[in-house]
Amino acid sequence: MMSSFRNTCVRGLCLGIAAVLNCGSSFAQSAPTAAAAPGSQQELNGKIELLTRSLEQTQTELARSRSEIEQLRAMLGEVLKRMDATAALSPEGPSAGTGVAHGPTGLESAAPAPAAQISQDDWDVLNARVDEQRQTKVESGSKFRLKLSGIALFNAFDTKGRADNLDLPAIAVPSFTGSPSGGLGGSARQSIIGLAGIGPEVFGARTSADLQMGFYGGLPSGYNATTSGIANLRIMRIRFDWEKTSVIAGLDVPFFSPNTPTTYMSVAVPGFASAGNLWAWTPTIRLEQRFGGAGAPFKVEGGLLDPSSNINYTTNNNLRLPSSTESSHSPIYALRVSYNKRSEERPLSFGVGGLSSPQKYFGGYRVTGWAATADWRFGLLPRTELSGQFFTGRGIDGFGGLPENPYPLQNPLLYTQVIAPLLADVGVIGGWSQLKFRWNAQHEFNVAAGTGGRNSASLRQALGTSYSAPLIPARNEMMFANYIFRPRSDLVFSAEYRRIRTYEVNGPPDIAGQVGLALGFLF
């Protein structure tokens, strides 16, 4: 559009110059005639007047074109700012981010991408949404732009063996003689609603925020208890983005664990939540520094975190006691260094991180938890991508990735004062990896496996005779394979099989499996 305005300006200027030359030539030819015939003076004056009007009209058109060009420049600058702010909010994943794919956020490097492939149906959806935005919009109290998004997700499943949860199994549990095994069911509790807002510039930074709500915060009582989940807060972030620096605060995924497996059967919590994926949403404030500008591949992140405790201190749901980390009066310190290169065909991301977690227990007993992490995501062959994560450390149970006790505590006081300090000294290790194959924009296949566990010898020694039942699993392994079909950009079908093997301190593993179907509508 700007190019057409420039062409208009050049065309008008050329016409004006041509008019000047023609009139000048006419004047030169008519001058002798004027001297011989004084009556031709009126004709000359008419041509001069015509030339003057032509020049004035050209000047007016040039001024109008200049004004329109300046307006287009301002509009383009505003669009680029909004696109940068929107890209900073988008997760990958999620992924994506939603399973709804979750993923890394922030301003990362942007490599030249190949020409986009889009179907006629996607064009129809896009045009319909543009028409809708011309008529209606979501308004906020601050009058700044607000975007509503989410996924309406229905899951149907058939679970074999005994698991801790029928619709979203995380670990396998022991079977008892005469007890039923598994079950067939359906659920809509993994649906998600999200809001994202773009705010004004503050201290030279673009401001934005996003929030996600789910319905997997527990089950109420009554006839519809198994189908109506309690709403819970998943993610809430407030961002300040400068050219090379960002400050993010809120409830967020651990920034040293940015990748998430792709699955629509585990959206309420990310895939491998108890088998190698450090995922637990955590109150965080972090600083992100990019080197070389918004498109720079290198990035350093550092932050302070307050992870939730995985220990049931009390049966009173309204009573919140400090966790072992909060009792130390010191937050968790974490750092991640990464290299990132965005590309639709060959994405590349690799990061290493670490954290330190001071903890204080009953009797003044202190433990310093720690972890070392690595994450990766890169293209292998065309249409093929490998992603994953690895971690090792101790005292990091609050970030997930490890199997938890599936049963209510019989003696919470014994657990918090005796068992929890011993478990904090037990080494942990885990990770996951996923191979993705995209046939095209509509068809996708994923195969993934993960494991997370504690050192069996140290766990056996820590439990000893002070904890009568071996209810704390030593290791949990999970794998899944799924096929995802997207006939349109806003509609998803998925079929998945997953298998779980959970090892206790002694004896053979407990095994469970699930076959599931998912139908999702993204908005």
Secondary structure by P-SEA (a helix, b strand, c coil): caaaaaaaaaaaaaaaaaaaaaaaaaaaaaaaaaaacccaaaaaaaaaaaaaaaaaaaaaaaaaaaaaaaaaaaaaaaaaaaaaaaaaacccccccccccbbbbbccccccccccccccaaaaaaaaaaaaaaacbbbbcccccbbbbbbbbbbbbbcccccccccccccbbbbbccccccccccccccccccbbbbbbcccccbbbbbbbbbbccccccccccccccccccccbbbbbbbcccbbbbbccccccccccccccccccccccccccccccccccccbbbbbcccccccbbbbbbbbbbbbccccccccccccccccccccccbbbbbbbcccccccbbbbbbcccbbbbbbccccbbbbbbcccccbbbbccccbbbbbcccccccccccccccccccccccaaaaaccaaaaaaaccccccbbbbbbbccccbbbbbbcccccccaaaaaaaacccccccccccbbbbbbcbbbbcccccbbbbcbbbbbbbbccccbbbbbbbbbbbbbbcc
